[in-house]
Amino acid sequence: MALVSREIICAYATAEAASALSVLRISGSGAAAFADRFFRFNSGEARRVEALRGYQAAFGKIINPTSGQVIDEAVLLRFRAPHSYTGEEAVEISIHGSRASRIAVLELCLDLGARLAEPGEFTKRAFLNGKIDLLQAEAVMALIQASYQQSSQIALKQVEGELSTYIQGMRASLIRLLAGIEVALTYPEFEDSQMEELALWQKISDLESQCRQLAESYKRSTPLREGLKIALIGPPNAGKSSLLNALLGYERAIVTEIAGTTRDTLETELDIDGLKVCLIDTAGMRESEDPIERIGVERSLAAAKQADLLFFLLPSDQNDSESIALLERIQDSSQAEICLLFSKSDLDCDRSRLDRIRQACGHEVHAVSTVWESGIEAVLDRIRYYYESLNQDLAHGVLLSNLRQKRAFDRVLEIFSELMRDRELLTLDLISQVLQAILEELSLLTGDEL
């Protein structure tokens, strides 16, 4: 679906802030001739932008053709259609990044007849001109908005077409399957056209398995895209707030010797070597008649359910069996990975006691003391390790990265489920119609025409 438009649009491709350089992008049929109206080559020769080869740059000046005033020096880069980001003829002009220069050059282009591009319009034209598909267009915005390395890598892989290629492979398999069914329906009298039922359902099952794996990848990729949620859980006065402050490196949570000081969840963001982490300090969990404290405990349980990783604190100055009973309650209600921390280890760090806790819980136990500032780096290493394990998915698998993609695959899985449920009742022509519906859903994902 190619976009044929003689309308020239322009906008800055760089952020609106004072900088050494700003890049103005101009796109549309006749963009080079448009630039010739105000760009003058520094060589003094009567050269024209239209005569430049594709990907050729030139140094010159931006001049107001009416007044003859020099607005700025610039480097112009020429793109010939379809070899540009938008697939159209385009030029990109690098000027000095002062606010005055940016405004003057943009206003000049608008005065000469160009239109200010709408947000995302360059990417929209790239999509309409077949330079990228819908998944890649979505990934462009995700890449621009990415604040952390993991979300940037996911978006970049989609911009490069990894997910698109995978889905195109699934579409190709469906099309071949539909073609085989069509031949069997059209020429039932020929032996070569007969479809082997077991092989047909095996291929359908394989496609369903691929779709299910992709749908499940959305949940796995959430911490990589949005950041890792870590909850600090444990009984009252276990040292959760002290650990939060130690990890942050400053006093964020109130710390006292009074049990139950924290009555609500406290969330704060932490950057660990470029990794985004949301730390959640929670109220101490215990049976209480205090209605406010009971609400705090309920919110602690909710935080445990939402977390990707739990640090459960067993304080050295409290009864181990009671703490372990609380841990078992948490394990029953949360799917998060749990790491045990033996807090306040400066008061009692008997190794045999740690071994007993390890045997009773079936988890490794790390001794931590915010007083001695020991064990803090081990906690940070555990967070890094969790991220590294998630990155295996990023390195070796294809991931869904937004809710639109997830819902599309949820719909596909619903169709597959109905198909497999009614397989004994369906004739070949009905199977073909169901597979066609799945093909349409996958085509909507990428924006491809059937």
Secondary structure, DSSP 8 states (H G I E B T S, - for coil): --------EEEESS-SS-EEEEEEEEESTTHHHHHTTTEEETTSS---GGGS-TT-EEEEEEE-TTT--EEEEEEEEEE-TTSSSSSS-EEEEEEEE-HHHHHHHHHHHHHTT-EE--TTHHHHHHHHTTSS-HHHHHHHHHHHH--SHHHHHHHHHHHTTHHHHHHHHHHHHHHHHHHHHHHHHH-TTSGGG---HHHHHHHHHHHHHHHHHHHHHHHHHHHHHH-EEEEEE-STTSSHHHHHHHHHTS--S---SSTT---S-EEEEEEETTEEEEEEE-------S-HHHHHHHHHHHHHHHH-SEEEEEEETTS-HHHHHHHHHHHHHH--SEEEEEEE-TTT---HHHHHHHHHHHSS-EEE-BTTTTBSHHHHHHHHHHHHHHHHHHHHHS----SHHHHHHHHHHHHHHHHHHHTTTT--HHHHHHHHHHHHHHHHHHHT---
